[in-house]
Amino acid sequence: MVSGMVGAGTALSAVLLSLLAVPAQAVPAHGPAPAKARAVEGAPTAARAAAQATKPAPDVAGLRQVLRTALAEGAPGAMARIDDDGRVYKVAEGVADRATGRAISTDDRFRAGSVTKSFSSVVLLQLVGEGRIALDASVNSYLPGLLPDDKITVRHLLSHRSGLSDYTDEMFDKTVPGFEAVRNKVFTLQELVDLSLKKPLRNEPGAAYAYSNTNFVVVGQLIEKATGRSVAAEYRDRIIKPLKLNDTHYVHPDAAIPGRHTKGYLTPDEAGAPLVDSTRQTASWAQSAGAMISSPRDLDTFFSALFRGRLLPADLLTQLQQWTPVNSTQGYGLGVRRRDLSCGTSVYGHTGTVQGYYTYAFTTKDGKRSITAVANTSNNGDVLNAMAGALESAFCGKTPKPAARSAAPAEVHEDIAPGIARD
């Protein structure tokens, strides 16, 4: 219900008025999902539902071992915070700053990377609820002539089914040189879309899941067009301030992380090359797809609030969870991921990769147990795989087996463990 949400607009009365004044063309904005989306929804089995109803306590010792494994694989530091329906667990290993030796802490801020996509999705879905955008409308009906196919809908963007090429594929083909070329650069959203449009569509709109940062750059454009304000202002007024996320910032195009933070260290492609301090950057290459700064507490609060229904009405929260399969254990909804764990529990949230940081931020279906786990390196597939074990420790209550060393190159464009096929 609208009265139970926070951040659904600058004033509750404005929201109620907007809901009463939905234009005729927006009537189907968040009605029943198309048949194709419903067919891949992936409703939990009875066994999985039962597993989620009887959650074991987190395995804190196992979680600490996960973080130590990440350090052994090359991360300078790693941390995790679990918020479990009022009880808090904090674990940290290693350093936040290699130069000073300062220990990493769960109170540190960090670059959250693609977790930003979930913030962008929530803002856009709030606009859907206000009748200002329709999920199944053509993107070009709001941004005329922007995309090469009128069949690309808003829903396709949020579920990575637009077919739009990911401009970061070429931008970071060489990890460190690519990063240094954009570290201090400021892009417009349109410039990033133009980079994508140099390539043909990967597939027909709606035909297949294909992760692309371009989708959420266009989401940023939609937000700014519909509201007449910056995405930074919309994040602040709709999510950050209502939830009191005091460590969460969208500082683009500023390059510094405000306040106490862990430094990020980028792993070069060349074996044995020294790590590169990648903390300072504009993150302009990512923007509404990945430029958010946050902390473990704030991300736990955000995803818990989302799945407890505090940010979206029930019908839109259902739309958010229309799952397109990624692989046998993962699905992608509208700006959120679902991961199915070994104990039968499914968890919901997002992963984040930005230069120098890997993040896993997930919660249970009821939002009562959440974890944010962070390692302060990237372009290291073995660290990424190791950190996935934090979810098993947090939600399954057991020590995960050490991840096998990945023979595949680190996955730098999509925030899933590199040893897992995406399709």
Secondary structure, 3 states (H helix, E strand, C coil): CHHHCCCCCCCHHHHHHHHHCCCHHHCCCCCCCCHHHHHCCCCCCHHHHHHHHCCCCCCHHHHHHHHHHHHHCCCCEEEEEEEECCEEEEEEEEECCCCCCCECCCCCEEEEECCHHHHHHHHHHHHHHCCCCCCCCEHHHCCCCCCCCCCCEHHHHHCCCCCCCCCHHHHCCCHHHHHHHHCCCCCCHHHHHHHHCCCCCCCCCCCCCCCCHHHHHHHHHHHHHHHCCCHHHHHHHHHHCCCCCCCCECCCCCCCCCCCECCCEECCCCCCCCCEECCCCCCCCCHHHCCEEECHHHHHHHHHHHHCCCCCCHHHHHHHCCCEEEECCEEECCCCEEEECCCCCEEEEEEEEECCEEEEEEECCCCCEEEEEEECEECCHHHHHHHHHHHHHHHHCCCCCCCCCCCCCCCCCCCCCCCCCCC
